[in-house]
Amino acid sequence: MSDQMLNIPVFLGTVRQGRQSEKVARLIHKEIFKLQDISTELIDIREIGLTLDDEGLSAQLPDFAAKMAAMDGLIIVSPEYNHNFPGSLKMALDRNLEEYANKAVGLVGVSSGNWGGVRMVESLVNYTVRLGLKPIQSSKSLYFPNVESLFDENGVLLDDSYQERISKFIKEVVWLAKTLKWGRNNL
Ligand SMILES: Cc1cc2nc3c(=O)[nH]c(=O)nc-3n(C[C@H](O)[C@H](O)[C@H](O)COP(=O)(O)O)c2cc1C
């Protein structure tokens, strides 16, 4: 991959049956996929091989670790469960550490309530900082409240006003990912 190219996957962070967050993750992935000089993929937490018989670095998942080592920025799409992010998401992210160092992270909150997961995002900011990731400014995170009424049955977004917010959010993640990549390579 050239120095110009950025790798920014989208990580869908809930295993819940019937998860609405999947529609949001697919939408963000579709938007970032359109950009030049960015490679992306949708990483589904259900498909990384997460098990409940061990935790942490000693239980690293080689493919997932390689994806985290190769990325320059990560977009995490997470629902709010009891004002926090899902335990499965933490179990997954806890499997790596140095792979995250000085890389950008953009957080996307999803909820059926009116707040779009804002309390969850606050918690995820603190946690991702601990991991060594660099979150974009909190006020520039992206929120999908009342998610059940935002998409039609084919997963098409019904509210056009989101497009501008999505593209501003992606621009912010790309800027930080690019800046930090330069820093990692040159300083
Ligand atoms: C265990 C659990 C706890 C939840 N807690 C909250 C909450 O604190 N705030 C909220 O707005 N929605 C809460 N919800 C509803 C989610 O926002 C809703 O399921 C939404 O569709 C996003 O999650 P999903 O991707 O799992 O569908 C909760 C859902 C579950 C399953």
The ligand as a Tripos MOL2 file, in Angstrom:
@<TRIPOS>MOLECULE
LIG
   31    33     1     0     0
SMALL
NO_CHARGES

@<TRIPOS>ATOM
      1 C1        -29.0320   -4.6140   26.7050 C.3       1 LIG1
      2 C2        -29.5960   -3.3950   26.0590 C.ar      1 LIG1
      3 C3        -29.4960   -2.1800   26.6990 C.ar      1 LIG1
      4 C4        -29.9500   -1.0140   26.0700 C.ar      1 LIG1
      5 N1        -29.7630    0.2020   26.6840 N.ar      1 LIG1
      6 C5        -30.0700    1.3330   26.0230 C.ar      1 LIG1
      7 C6        -29.7160    2.6080   26.5590 C.ar      1 LIG1
      8 O1        -29.0810    2.7190   27.5930 O.2       1 LIG1
      9 N2        -30.0460    3.7240   25.8540 N.ar      1 LIG1
     10 C7        -30.7370    3.6430   24.6540 C.ar      1 LIG1
     11 O2        -31.0120    4.6850   24.0550 O.2       1 LIG1
     12 N3        -31.0610    2.4430   24.1140 N.ar      1 LIG1
     13 C8        -30.7370    1.2990   24.7600 C.ar      1 LIG1
     14 N4        -31.0250    0.0680   24.1900 N.ar      1 LIG1
     15 C9        -31.7390    0.0100   22.9090 C.3       1 LIG1
     16 C10       -30.7810    0.1490   21.7270 C.3       1 LIG1
     17 O3        -30.5090    1.5200   21.5860 O.3       1 LIG1
     18 C11       -31.4570   -0.4100   20.4800 C.3       1 LIG1
     19 O4        -31.4070   -1.8190   20.5220 O.3       1 LIG1
     20 C12       -30.9150    0.1320   19.1580 C.3       1 LIG1
     21 O5        -31.6050   -0.5090   18.1160 O.3       1 LIG1
     22 C13       -29.4080    0.0280   18.9280 C.3       1 LIG1
     23 O6        -28.9170   -1.2460   19.2380 O.3       1 LIG1
     24 P1        -28.8390   -2.5080   18.2120 P.3       1 LIG1
     25 O7        -27.7500   -2.2730   17.2180 O.co2     1 LIG1
     26 O8        -28.5310   -3.6610   19.1100 O.co2     1 LIG1
     27 O9        -30.1850   -2.6310   17.5490 O.co2     1 LIG1
     28 C14       -30.5750   -1.1020   24.7920 C.ar      1 LIG1
     29 C15       -30.6850   -2.3430   24.1630 C.ar      1 LIG1
     30 C16       -30.1870   -3.4840   24.7720 C.ar      1 LIG1
     31 C17       -30.2620   -4.7880   24.0350 C.3       1 LIG1
@<TRIPOS>BOND
     1     1     2 1
     2     2     3 ar
     3     2    30 ar
     4     3     4 ar
     5     4     5 ar
     6     4    28 ar
     7     5     6 ar
     8     6     7 ar
     9     6    13 1
    10     7     8 2
    11     7     9 ar
    12     9    10 ar
    13    10    11 2
    14    10    12 ar
    15    12    13 ar
    16    13    14 ar
    17    14    15 1
    18    14    28 ar
    19    15    16 1
    20    16    17 1
    21    16    18 1
    22    18    19 1
    23    18    20 1
    24    20    21 1
    25    20    22 1
    26    22    23 1
    27    23    24 1
    28    24    25 2
    29    24    26 1
    30    24    27 1
    31    28    29 ar
    32    29    30 ar
    33    30    31 1
@<TRIPOS>SUBSTRUCTURE
     1 LIG1         1 GROUP 0 **** ****
